[in-house]
C-alpha cells in the first residue's frame, strides 16, 4: 500500500488489499474493505459500509458510500457493494443502502463518468456505462451492458433492462424493456440497440427476432400491452430473449415507456 506523502486519513481498522495506491488527502473510514490493485485518487472519500473489489479506480473528489439521502434512514448498518474493475470518475456521489435492501450494488466492469449520482438501494449490473451527470434516484435496477447518455435522470423504482441504450438528457419515468434504444420527450422506443447487440455477439437471427417482438409490442396498431404480449407468445419462436422480454414487461409495475410516436397518421423513427 502506498499513501503518497502520508497526507491521508485511513482508519486503522479499514481493510486495505495488496498493491493499493492511495493518493494524498484521501479519507477512508473504519468499516471499509478495498480490494487489491485499486487506485484511490486525491481528495476521494470512502465511507463506512463500502465494500470495493479489485482493480478499481476512484478518481479525485468522489464520495463513495455516503449515507442515503433518505429521511427514514437512521444510521442502520447497510453497505455499498462495488465489484471488480469498476471506474468511478471525478466527483461521483454514491450512497449505500437503506433497510429496504440493505445495500447499493455496482457490478463488475462498470464505468461511472464524472458527476454521476447513484442513490440508495440501486443495483447496477455488470458492464454498464453511465455518462457524465447521470442521476439515479433510489431503488433503481439497471441490467447488464446498459448505457445511459449524459444528463439522463431516472425516477425511483424504475427498471432498465439488459443492453439498453438511453439517449442523453432523457427523463426516465417508466421501465425500459431490454435490448432497445430510448430517446425523445416523453421517452419513447426508437428501435432496438442493434449495434450494441452485434458487438456483444448476438447473431443476425437473434437481432431479427428481437425486432419482430418490438414491432408487435410498440408499433402494431390496435394492440394494448396485454394483447401484444399474447401475440408475441404465439407468433414468436421461444428463445431466452423472447422470454426475458415477456417476463420483464409483465412485471413492469410502473408501466413501460411508450412506443414510436405517431405523427400525421404514421409511425416515425
Secondary structure as GFF3:
##gff-version 3
##sequence-region A 1 269
A	DSSP	beta_strand	9	10	.	.	.	ID=ss1
A	DSSP	beta_strand	15	16	.	.	.	ID=ss2
A	DSSP	beta_strand	21	22	.	.	.	ID=ss3
A	DSSP	beta_strand	27	28	.	.	.	ID=ss4
A	DSSP	beta_strand	33	34	.	.	.	ID=ss5
A	DSSP	beta_strand	39	40	.	.	.	ID=ss6
A	DSSP	beta_strand	45	46	.	.	.	ID=ss7
A	DSSP	beta_strand	50	52	.	.	.	ID=ss8
A	DSSP	beta_strand	57	58	.	.	.	ID=ss9
A	DSSP	beta_strand	63	66	.	.	.	ID=ss10
A	DSSP	beta_strand	79	82	.	.	.	ID=ss11
A	DSSP	beta_strand	87	88	.	.	.	ID=ss12
A	DSSP	beta_strand	93	95	.	.	.	ID=ss13
A	DSSP	beta_strand	103	106	.	.	.	ID=ss14
A	DSSP	beta_strand	111	112	.	.	.	ID=ss15
A	DSSP	beta_strand	117	118	.	.	.	ID=ss16
A	DSSP	beta_strand	123	124	.	.	.	ID=ss17
A	DSSP	beta_strand	129	130	.	.	.	ID=ss18
A	DSSP	beta_strand	135	136	.	.	.	ID=ss19
A	DSSP	beta_strand	141	142	.	.	.	ID=ss20
A	DSSP	beta_strand	147	148	.	.	.	ID=ss21
A	DSSP	beta_strand	153	154	.	.	.	ID=ss22
A	DSSP	beta_strand	159	160	.	.	.	ID=ss23
A	DSSP	beta_strand	165	166	.	.	.	ID=ss24
A	DSSP	beta_strand	171	172	.	.	.	ID=ss25
A	DSSP	beta_strand	180	183	.	.	.	ID=ss26
A	DSSP	beta_strand	188	192	.	.	.	ID=ss27
A	DSSP	alpha_helix	194	199	.	.	.	ID=ss28
A	DSSP	alpha_helix	204	214	.	.	.	ID=ss29
A	DSSP	pi_helix	215	219	.	.	.	ID=ss30
A	DSSP	alpha_helix	225	235	.	.	.	ID=ss31
A	DSSP	alpha_helix	240	250	.	.	.	ID=ss32
A	DSSP	beta_strand	262	263	.	.	.	ID=ss33
A	DSSP	beta_strand	266	267	.	.	.	ID=ss34
###
